Each structure stands twice: as C-alpha cells, then as structure tokens.
Amino acid sequence: MRLHQLCHAAIHARFSEAEIARRLASPEALQADEELARFIAWVRKRPDDFHAPTRRSKGKRGPKRGKGA
C-alpha cells in the first residue's frame, strides 16, 4: 500500500514504530483510530499535491529537539 507523504508523517507523529507493528499494521486498523480518522477526513478534502507541516501528537511529544539537544 502506498501512502501520501503527509499521511505517512501523520501516522508516525501519532504512533511509535512498535505500536504500528503491534496493532496498526492494516489500513483498517489505522482508520479505526479516532484522531487519525479525523485527519483522514480532513486531508481527503485537499488536492493531491497538498503538503503541510506535521506536528507530533500530544501523547507522543518528548523533549524538544534543537540547538544543544
């Protein structure tokens, strides 16, 4: 299955690699996640070449990266 880069980034912003492998390995499982389902509904309304920055999910945020980090 091919994913648009924006969708791929949104999935990895919300879930860890382990969580994806453990319980979200199918498109149906990803679509069942409420937050991701809202994102999918939103992005479906955008043109195919649409791109936007992806923010990390509140539950997955760690220390900020930047200078000296």
C-alpha positions as a printed Julia matrix, in Angstrom:
69×3 Matrix{Float64}:
   0.0    0.0    0.0
   1.32   3.43  -0.93
   0.75   6.43   1.33
   0.92  10.11   0.58
   3.89  11.58   2.48
   1.58  13.77   4.58
  -0.41  10.72   5.72
   2.77   8.75   6.41
   4.12  11.59   8.55
   0.82  11.91  10.44
   0.84   8.2   11.3
   4.41   8.35  12.62
   3.68  11.56  14.53
   0.85   9.81  16.38
   2.2    6.27  16.87
   5.51   4.64  17.71
   7.03   2.06  15.34
   6.29  -0.66  17.9
   2.64   0.36  18.2
   2.22   0.39  14.43
   3.73  -3.09  14.14
   1.82  -4.48  17.13
  -1.72  -3.27  16.49
  -1.94  -0.99  13.48
  -0.47  -3.0   10.64
  -3.52  -2.75   8.36
  -5.25   0.24   6.75
  -8.46  -0.73   8.56
  -6.76  -0.64  11.96
  -5.28   2.79  11.23
  -8.64   4.15  10.05
 -10.29   2.89  13.26
  -8.21   5.32  15.35
 -10.48   8.3   16.1
  -7.82  11.02  15.79
  -6.37   9.55  12.62
  -9.87   9.12  11.14
 -10.49  12.86  11.65
  -7.18  13.62   9.93
  -8.05  11.33   7.01
 -11.44  13.03   6.6
  -9.72  16.43   6.63
  -6.94  15.52   4.2
  -9.35  13.88   1.74
 -10.74  17.35   1.03
  -7.31  18.64  -0.05
  -5.78  18.47  -3.55
  -3.47  15.52  -4.3
  -0.39  17.77  -4.22
  -1.27  19.33  -0.84
   1.52  19.43   1.76
   1.58  20.85   5.27
   3.85  20.58   8.3
   3.07  17.67  10.62
   3.05  18.16  14.37
   3.69  15.42  16.87
   0.67  14.16  18.78
   0.28  15.4   22.37
   0.63  11.84  23.64
   3.88  11.25  21.77
   5.67  14.53  22.41
   9.04  14.24  24.04
  11.74  16.78  24.77
  12.1   19.45  22.1
  14.97  18.99  19.72
  17.08  21.91  18.72
  20.39  23.59  19.35
  22.32  21.83  22.07
  19.85  18.96  22.28
